[in-house]
Amino acid sequence: MCYSAQIASRARTISTQTGQPFEEALRRLIELSSRRWTSAFGRPQVTILQDSNQADVATWTFLGSWIKDLKEAGAQTAKTGVCRAEEMFDKPTFKNAARERRCLIPVEAYFEHQHRGKLRVPYRFYRPNGEVFFLGGVWQKWNQETTFAVCTMPPSLLAKWIHNNPNNASGPRQPVILRNREEAERWLRGGGPETIKDLLQVREDDFVVAEITENQNDQSVGEIPTEPEGRPKNVIIRGQMDLFG
């Protein structure tokens, strides 16, 4: 998964300051805020849900107790900004958090780049109805700081077609997406790999769609080379009025 997402990172602060329910603060924040890119490589502070009633502002880089200082923490970002969900119960870095400290990351979209020769074309993945959805993650305390990683899984045809980086040794991936309240609550309950096995099954549907978007500097991608063959139906062509026509 690309280290980019649109995150409602101030909802918890707004809720605390105003007494507004967190879910309402999150909804209003996303409605009012402009779309932006958030990258794990900057170790941003974003909002995560640790259970259905508790939110926290966390740093996007999972840090273990063995990390000594901020310099070493920064070097961990490329390694622990994401974790492979199907392996996390066996990995020393993540195995305790995988069972005991799973979390949700509320997003309105996430991003991947498609490689077309030397050009990287940014795509935005989002719900066709515009609703916020949740990515699955794991969290961990480091000193007094809450840190987290986004969990990834094997890709759908849509994600595979876009996440085609030839230099990625592990191949295409996508984030774990929780599609409804029941799935979100089950993810938060914790437990062993059997508790989320079905959530890691590839589902080929239109829960999320994707379209070419703008880059981090809000500049047009310009002239775009011919796309790879085999475009899935849930890719929206710029200017297309009918999502799936």
C-alpha positions in Angstrom: 0.0 0.0 0.0 1.1 3.5 -0.7 1.9 5.5 2.4 -0.8 8.1 1.7 -4.3 8.6 3.0 -6.7 11.4 3.7 -7.1 11.4 7.5 -9.4 13.2 9.9 -6.5 13.9 12.2 -8.1 16.6 14.4 -11.4 15.0 15.3 -10.3 13.9 18.7 -9.1 17.4 19.7 -12.3 19.0 18.5 -14.4 16.4 20.4 -12.4 17.1 23.6 -12.5 20.9 23.3 -16.2 21.2 22.4 -17.8 18.1 24.1 -19.1 17.1 20.7 -19.4 13.3 20.2 -16.3 12.0 18.4 -18.2 10.5 15.5 -20.0 13.8 14.8 -16.7 15.8 15.1 -15.1 13.3 12.6 -18.0 13.6 10.2 -18.0 17.4 10.3 -14.2 17.7 10.0 -14.1 15.6 6.9 -17.0 17.5 5.4 -15.4 20.8 6.0 -11.8 20.0 5.4 -10.1 20.2 2.0 -8.7 17.0 0.6 -5.0 16.5 1.4 -2.3 14.0 1.2 -0.8 12.5 4.4 2.4 10.5 4.2 3.8 8.1 6.8 7.3 9.2 5.9 6.6 12.5 7.7 5.4 10.5 10.8 2.1 12.5 10.9 -0.2 12.7 13.9 -3.6 11.1 12.9 -6.7 9.9 14.6 -7.2 6.2 15.3 -10.0 4.3 17.0 -8.8 1.9 19.7 -12.3 0.7 20.5 -15.8 1.8 19.6 -15.7 4.5 22.3 -12.1 5.5 22.5 -10.0 7.5 20.0 -6.4 8.7 20.2 -4.0 10.8 18.2 -1.2 8.5 17.1 2.0 8.7 15.1 2.0 6.8 11.8 5.0 4.5 12.4 4.7 1.5 14.6 7.5 1.7 17.2 8.6 -1.1 19.6 10.1 -0.8 23.0 13.5 -1.6 21.5 13.6 1.8 19.6 16.0 4.0 21.5 15.5 7.5 20.2 13.8 9.7 17.5 16.6 9.1 15.0 16.2 5.4 15.2 12.4 5.9 15.1 12.6 7.8 11.8 14.6 5.0 10.3 11.8 2.6 11.1 9.1 4.3 9.0 9.8 2.4 5.8 9.7 -0.9 7.8 6.8 -0.4 10.1 4.5 2.2 8.5 2.5 -0.9 7.3 2.4 -4.5 8.2 1.3 -7.6 6.3 -1.9 -8.7 8.1 -1.6 -12.4 7.1 1.9 -12.5 8.7 1.5 -10.2 11.7 0.6 -12.8 14.2 4.0 -14.5 13.7 6.2 -11.4 13.4 8.0 -10.5 16.6 7.4 -6.8 15.9 3.7 -7.0 15.5 2.4 -10.3 17.1 1.3 -8.9 20.5 -0.4 -5.9 18.9 -2.0 -8.2 16.3 -3.9 -10.0 19.1 -4.4 -7.3 21.6 -4.1 -3.8 20.1 -5.9 -3.6 16.7 -7.2 -0.2 15.7 -9.2 1.5 12.9 -8.0 4.5 10.9 -10.9 6.6 9.5 -10.3 7.8 6.0 -12.2 9.3 3.1 -9.7 8.0 0.6 -6.3 6.4 0.1 -3.8 6.7 -2.7 -1.6 4.5 -4.9 0.6 5.2 -7.9 0.4 3.3 -11.1 3.7 3.0 -13.0 3.5 3.8 -16.8 7.1 3.7 -17.9 8.9 6.4 -16.1 5.8 8.2 -15.0 4.0 7.5 -11.7 0.3 8.2 -12.1 -1.6 8.9 -8.8 -4.9 7.2 -8.2 -7.4 8.0 -5.4 -9.4 5.1 -3.9 -12.7 6.1 -2.3 -16.3 5.1 -1.7 -18.6 5.9 -4.6 -21.2 7.4 -2.2 -18.5 9.6 -0.6 -18.8 8.0 2.9 -15.9 7.6 5.3 -14.5 4.1 5.7 -12.0 2.4 8.0 -8.6 0.9 7.4 -7.4 -1.8 9.8 -4.3 -1.2 11.8 -2.3 -2.1 14.9 -1.0 0.2 17.6 1.7 0.3 20.2 2.9 2.7 23.0 6.4 4.1 22.6 7.5 6.2 25.6 4.4 8.3 26.1 3.5 8.3 22.4 0.9 6.1 20.6 2.2 4.7 17.3 0.5 2.6 14.7 0.8 0.8 11.4 -1.7 0.2 8.6 -2.3 -3.4 7.9 -2.2 -4.7 4.3 -3.4 -7.8 2.5 -3.4 -9.3 -1.0 -4.9 -7.0 -3.6 -8.2 -7.0 -5.5 -8.0 -6.8 -9.3 -8.5 -3.0 -9.0 -5.6 -2.6 -6.5 -3.4 -5.0 -8.4 -3.9 -3.1 -11.7 -3.0 0.2 -10.1 -0.3 -0.9 -7.5 2.0 -2.2 -10.2 5.4 -1.0 -9.0 8.0 -3.2 -10.8 10.5 -2.5 -8.0 8.3 -3.7 -5.2 9.6 -7.2 -4.3 6.5 -8.2 -2.4 4.2 -7.4 -5.3 0.9 -5.5 -5.2 -0.9 -4.9 -1.9 -3.9 -3.1 -0.6 -4.9 -1.9 2.9 -7.3 -4.0 5.0 -10.7 -2.3 4.5 -13.5 -2.8 7.1 -16.8 -2.5 5.3 -19.4 -2.2 8.0 -19.9 -1.8 11.8 -19.8 -5.6 12.4 -16.5 -6.0 10.6 -15.0 -2.9 12.4 -16.1 -4.2 15.8 -14.7 -7.6 15.1 -11.4 -6.1 14.1 -11.3 -4.1 17.3 -12.1 -7.1 19.6 -8.7 -8.7 19.0 -7.9 -12.3 19.2 -5.9 -14.7 17.0 -5.7 -15.1 13.2 -9.0 -17.0 13.0 -10.9 -13.9 14.1 -10.0 -12.0 11.0 -9.4 -14.7 8.4 -12.5 -13.9 6.4 -11.7 -10.1 6.5 -8.5 -10.9 4.6 -10.3 -12.6 1.7 -10.1 -10.7 -1.6 -13.5 -9.3 -2.5 -14.1 -8.3 -6.1 -16.9 -5.6 -5.9 -17.4 -1.9 -6.1 -17.0 -1.0 -2.4 -14.2 1.4 -3.4 -13.6 2.9 -6.8 -10.5 4.7 -8.1 -9.7 7.6 -10.4 -6.7 9.5 -11.5 -6.2 12.4 -9.1 -3.7 15.2 -8.4 -0.3 14.9 -6.9 0.9 16.1 -3.5 1.5 19.7 -4.9 -2.1 19.9 -6.2 -0.7 20.0 -9.8 -2.2 18.1 -12.7 -0.5 15.0 -13.7 -0.3 16.4 -17.2 -0.2 14.2 -20.3 -0.7 10.6 -19.3 0.9 7.7 -21.2 -1.4 4.8 -22.3 -2.6 2.8 -19.4 -1.9 -0.9 -18.9 -4.3 -3.3 -20.4 -7.1 -4.9 -18.4 -8.6 -1.9 -16.7 -11.2 -3.0 -14.1 -14.7 -1.7 -14.4 -14.5 0.2 -11.1 -11.9 2.7 -12.4 -13.6 6.1 -13.1 -12.4 7.9 -16.2 -11.9 11.7 -15.6 -15.1 13.5 -16.8 -17.1 10.3 -16.9 -20.6 11.0 -15.7 -21.7 7.4 -15.2 -19.5 5.7 -12.6 -19.7 2.3 -14.2 -20.9 3.1 -17.7 
